[in-house]
C-alpha cells in the first residue's frame, strides 16, 4: 500500500498536459485531472500538487474565500449525486414483466372466468381456489 502511494506521488498527473492541448477551456483540463488522479492512493503532497495548492497553507489556514468560490464554480458542490428513485409503478412493472408471471396472470384470469361461468357449485369453488392460489404465487 505504501509502495502504491509512493508510486502515485512520483507519477505525473495524467491528463493535465494532454487535456490542455486538446481542449480549449482550462476547466476541462482541471476536470480531467480530478477525474483521473488516484487521490485515494496518493500522498498529501501529491494531492495538493494535483489540485494546485500549497500543503503548508492548506494545513494551517485552509482555502481562502476566493479559492473556495473558484473551486465551487469549477468543480461544483461537494455532495453525492442522488440515485434516481424507483416509483411504485416501476417496481411493480419490473416484477411483473416476466414471461412466467404473465402466463400465471393469464391462467388466473381464465380460472376466474371459469369460476364465474360454471354452473356446478363444485367447479365454481375449485376454480376460485385455483385462481386464489395462482394469485398467491404471483404475489
C-alpha positions as a printed Julia matrix, in Angstrom:
139×3 Matrix{Float64}:
   0.0     0.0     0.0
   2.81    2.39    0.86
   4.62    1.47   -2.37
   1.49    2.24   -4.39
   1.1     5.59   -2.65
   4.75    6.44   -3.29
   4.44    5.44   -6.93
   1.32    7.57   -7.28
   3.08   10.52   -5.68
   6.04   10.31   -8.07
   3.95    9.74  -11.19
   2.96   12.87  -13.11
  -0.69   13.81  -13.09
  -2.36   12.27  -16.14
  -4.5    14.37  -18.36
  -3.23   17.82  -17.45
  -0.9    18.23  -20.43
  -2.97   16.22  -22.87
  -6.27   17.86  -21.95
  -4.94   21.39  -22.13
  -3.6    20.86  -25.63
  -6.76   19.14  -26.91
  -9.25   21.31  -25.04
  -9.88   25.0   -25.42
 -11.09   25.56  -21.84
  -8.81   25.27  -18.8
 -11.74   23.96  -16.73
 -11.81   20.82  -18.91
  -8.14   20.17  -18.16
  -8.72   20.6   -14.44
 -11.74   18.32  -14.56
  -9.67   15.68  -16.38
  -7.06   15.86  -13.61
  -9.7    15.46  -10.92
 -11.33   12.5   -12.69
  -8.12   10.58  -13.42
  -5.85   11.26  -10.47
  -5.81    8.46   -7.83
  -6.36   10.64   -4.76
  -7.14    7.65   -2.55
  -3.64    6.18   -3.01
  -1.53    9.36   -3.3
   0.25   11.26   -0.57
  -0.99   14.59    0.74
   1.76   16.43   -1.13
   0.87   14.72   -4.44
  -2.82   15.55   -3.95
  -2.02   19.2    -3.24
   0.2    19.35   -6.36
  -2.65   17.89   -8.45
  -5.11   20.42   -7.02
  -2.67   23.33   -7.33
  -2.45   24.32   -3.7
   0.27   24.6    -1.07
   0.38   21.92    1.62
   1.5    24.31    4.35
  -1.09   26.95    3.53
  -3.91   24.41    3.36
  -2.86   22.75    6.62
  -2.51   25.97    8.58
  -5.1    28.35    7.06
  -7.26   26.31    4.7
  -8.55   27.73    1.44
  -9.27   31.4     1.09
 -12.8    32.51    0.29
 -11.79   33.34   -3.27
 -10.17   29.91   -3.73
 -13.21   28.16   -2.27
 -15.58   30.13   -4.53
 -13.44   29.42   -7.59
 -13.31   25.68   -6.8
 -17.06   25.62   -6.16
 -17.66   27.14   -9.58
 -15.15   24.84  -11.28
 -15.98   21.5    -9.62
 -19.45   22.06   -8.23
 -20.7    21.44   -4.69
 -19.14   18.7    -2.6
 -22.11   16.37   -2.42
 -23.03   12.94   -3.63
 -25.43   12.64   -6.51
 -28.74   11.1    -5.58
 -29.87    7.88   -7.15
 -32.99    8.1    -9.21
 -35.81    6.76   -7.1
 -37.85    3.87   -8.4
 -41.58    4.57   -8.27
 -44.13    2.02   -7.15
 -45.34    1.54  -10.74
 -41.77    0.93  -11.98
 -41.14   -1.6    -9.22
 -44.42   -3.36   -9.98
 -43.63   -3.46  -13.71
 -40.15   -4.89  -13.01
 -41.69   -7.7   -11.01
 -44.5    -8.46  -13.46
 -42.53   -8.08  -16.71
 -41.6   -11.75  -16.77
 -42.9   -14.39  -19.16
 -43.72  -16.87  -16.38
 -45.6   -14.25  -14.37
 -47.57  -13.18  -17.44
 -48.52  -16.82  -18.09
 -49.65  -17.16  -14.47
 -51.75  -13.99  -14.75
 -53.42  -15.33  -17.89
 -54.15  -18.67  -16.2
 -55.56  -16.86  -13.15
 -57.86  -14.82  -15.4
 -59.02  -18.0   -17.13
 -59.71  -19.62  -13.73
 -61.73  -16.58  -12.63
 -63.76  -16.61  -15.86
 -64.4   -20.34  -15.45
 -65.47  -19.76  -11.83
 -67.9   -17.05  -12.89
 -69.39  -19.07  -15.75
 -69.55  -22.56  -14.24
 -72.94  -23.98  -13.34
 -71.78  -26.54  -10.82
 -71.02  -25.27   -7.33
 -68.15  -27.75   -7.03
 -66.48  -26.42  -10.21
 -67.07  -22.85   -9.08
 -65.33  -23.45   -5.73
 -62.47  -25.35   -7.37
 -61.88  -22.57   -9.92
 -61.93  -19.84   -7.26
 -59.41  -21.84   -5.2
 -57.19  -22.26   -8.29
 -57.38  -18.54   -9.08
 -56.59  -17.61   -5.47
 -53.6   -19.96   -5.35
 -52.23  -18.63   -8.62
 -52.59  -15.03   -7.44
 -50.92  -16.02   -4.16
 -47.97  -17.47   -6.1
 -47.67  -14.27   -8.17
 -47.7   -12.01   -5.14
